Amino acid sequence: MIKKEIVQNALNEFPEEFSIDELLDRLILLQKIQTGLEQSKNNHVISNEDAKVRMAKWLK
């Protein structure tokens, strides 16, 4: 979930006129950043070595 304060701050950064697509893109980005920070805080991360192994499988 994204906090109302984050949405309000994002809206305040936009010009007077903008497209809904621009707003949605920004909100999605902010939510993904927030999710990543929460995952990091809760130690739900993978090591660089694990990431390299996963990437090698994807790139085959």
Secondary structure, 3 states (H helix, E strand, C coil): CCCHHHHHHHHHHCCCCCCHHHHHHHHHHHHHHHHHHHHHHCCCCCCHHHHHHHHHHHCC
